[in-house]
Amino acid sequence: MGFLEINWTSAAMLMLFVLMVYFLNKFLYTPFIEMTEKRRKKVEEDLKSAEQLKEEAEKMRSDAERFLSEARQRADEIVESARKEAEAIVEEAREKAKKEAQNIVESAKTQIEVEYKKALEQVQERAAELSVILATKLLQKVFQDERAKREYLVKILKEEIEKS
């Protein structure tokens, strides 16, 4: 009995082994390898799909950031424009108030000047009246007689004629 002794049992075992390998290959290994290959391809496709989705998501995120940045910039421009417009309105109101105040002051000055002139004319008129009254009273006391009055009036008239 040697190591390589061939008998019917060994031949049957060899045939059974080859038959078992054939059936295992046909019904187990080949479907398993095909299933694993399909699984590998699906995993690769899923990875590619995930990579594409990741790229799309990154693109959408960058687009969203760009839109947000543009919106912020536009909002800043709107705020700046509104601030400048408000400053212009305030400055316009300030200038209008200054002009109105200046007009009021000018009007008041004019009115004061008119009132001053009226008061000055009244004072001058009253002073003239008082001067005439005073002069009349003084003259009546100084010149009691008619003749002295006439001589004085003639003298005053001559002086007035000479002045003219």
C-alpha positions in Angstrom: 0.0 0.0 0.0 1.6 3.0 -1.1 0.9 6.4 -0.9 -0.6 6.6 -4.3 -2.6 3.6 -4.5 -5.5 3.8 -6.9 -8.6 1.8 -6.3 -12.2 2.3 -7.0 -12.9 4.1 -3.9 -10.2 6.6 -4.6 -11.5 7.0 -8.1 -15.0 7.5 -6.9 -13.9 10.0 -4.3 -12.0 11.8 -7.0 -15.0 11.8 -9.3 -17.2 13.0 -6.4 -14.7 15.7 -5.6 -14.6 16.9 -9.2 -18.4 16.7 -9.4 -18.7 18.7 -6.1 -16.2 21.3 -7.4 -18.2 21.6 -10.7 -21.6 22.0 -8.8 -20.0 24.4 -6.3 -18.6 26.4 -9.1 -21.8 26.4 -11.1 -24.3 27.0 -8.3 -22.3 28.7 -5.5 -19.0 30.3 -6.7 -20.2 31.7 -10.0 -23.4 33.3 -8.6 -21.5 34.5 -5.6 -18.8 36.1 -7.8 -21.5 37.6 -10.1 -23.4 38.9 -7.1 -20.2 40.4 -5.6 -19.3 41.9 -9.0 -22.8 43.4 -9.2 -22.5 44.7 -5.7 -19.0 46.2 -6.4 -20.4 47.9 -9.5 -23.4 49.2 -7.5 -21.1 50.5 -4.8 -18.9 52.2 -7.4 -22.0 53.7 -9.0 -23.3 54.8 -5.6 -19.9 56.3 -4.9 -19.9 58.2 -8.2 -23.5 59.3 -7.6 -22.5 60.4 -4.1 -19.5 62.3 -5.5 -21.8 64.0 -8.1 -24.3 64.8 -5.4 -21.5 66.2 -3.2 -20.3 68.3 -6.1 -23.8 69.5 -6.8 -24.3 70.3 -3.1 -21.0 72.2 -3.1 -22.1 74.1 -6.2 -25.4 74.9 -4.6 -23.8 75.9 -1.4 -21.4 78.2 -3.3 -24.3 79.6 -5.3 -26.2 80.2 -2.1 -23.3 81.9 -0.5 -22.8 84.0 -3.7 -26.5 84.9 -3.7 -26.4 85.7 0.0 -23.3 87.8 -0.5 -25.0 89.7 -3.3 -28.2 90.1 -1.2 -26.1 91.5 1.7 -24.2 93.8 -0.7 -27.5 95.0 -2.1 -29.0 95.4 1.4 -25.9 97.5 2.3 -26.3 99.6 -0.8 -30.0 100.1 0.1 -29.1 101.1 3.6 -26.4 103.4 2.5 -28.7 105.0 -0.1 -31.4 105.4 2.5 -28.9 106.9 5.0 -27.7 109.4 2.3 -31.3 110.3 1.4 -32.1 110.8 5.1 -29.1 113.1 5.5 -30.1 115.0 2.4 -33.6 115.4 3.7 -32.3 116.5 7.1 -29.9 119.0 5.4 -32.7 120.3 3.3 -34.9 120.8 6.3 -32.1 122.5 8.1 -31.5 124.9 5.2 -35.2 125.5 5.0 -35.4 126.3 8.7 -32.4 128.6 8.4 -34.0 130.5 5.5 -37.3 130.7 7.4 -35.5 132.0 10.5 -33.5 134.5 8.4 -36.8 135.6 6.8 -38.4 136.0 10.2 -35.4 138.0 11.5 -35.4 140.2 8.4 -39.1 140.8 8.7 -38.7 141.6 12.4 -35.8 144.0 11.6 -37.9 145.7 9.0 -40.9 146.0 11.3 -38.7 147.3 14.1 -37.2 149.9 11.7 -40.7 151.0 10.6 -41.9 151.3 14.1 -38.7 153.2 15.1 -39.3 155.7 12.3 -42.9 156.1 13.3 -42.0 156.6 16.9 -39.2 159.1 15.9 -41.6 161.0 13.7 -44.1 161.2 16.5 -41.4 162.3 19.0 -40.3 165.0 16.5 -43.9 166.1 15.9 -44.5 166.3 19.6 -41.2 168.0 20.2 -42.2 170.6 17.5 -45.6 171.1 19.1 -44.0 171.4 22.5 -41.4 173.9 21.1 -44.2 176.0 19.6 -46.2 175.9 22.8 -43.1 176.7 24.9 -42.1 179.5 22.5 -45.6 180.9 22.5 -45.7 180.9 26.3 -42.2 182.4 26.5 -43.1 185.1 24.0 -46.3 185.9 25.7 -44.4 186.5 28.9 -41.6 188.4 27.3 -43.7 190.5 25.1 -46.6 191.7 26.9 -47.4 194.5 24.7 -48.5 194.4 21.1 -45.8 196.5 19.7 -43.0 194.4 21.0 -44.6 191.3 19.6 -44.8 192.8 16.1 -41.2 193.9 16.1 -40.1 190.5 17.2 -42.2 188.8 14.6 -40.8 191.1 11.9 -37.3 190.3 13.1 -38.0 186.5 12.9 -39.6 186.8 9.5 -36.6 188.7 8.2 -34.3 186.1 9.5 -36.3 183.4 7.9 -36.3 185.2 4.5 -32.6 185.6 4.7 -32.2 181.9 5.4 -34.3 181.0 2.4 
